Amino acid sequence: MSQSKRVEVYTQPDCPPCQIVKQYLDHHKIDYLVFDVSEDANARNKMVNEFKSYSTPTVTVDGEIVAGFDLQKLDKLLGLS
């Protein structure tokens, strides 16, 4: 599958929904960047201040924000549905 969308996953350890989202992206062969907000203060600040999200996973697809666990919205943004 060719992909030109930029996908970022803001995550933290011990977050089961985060693991499911990453498995979902892997299953669909979607390339993505991972930012661990428990260790990366810049990523945490971006997630909270820029995206107005306070929970993980937070996923961005070409700048569109999916806060929390919402596979239907991910499907739509990734063109999978």
Secondary structure, DSSP 8 states (H G I E B T S, - for coil): ------EEEEE-SS-HHHHHHHHHHHHTT---EEEETTT-HHHHHIIIIIT---SS-EEEETTEEEESS-HHHHHHHHT--
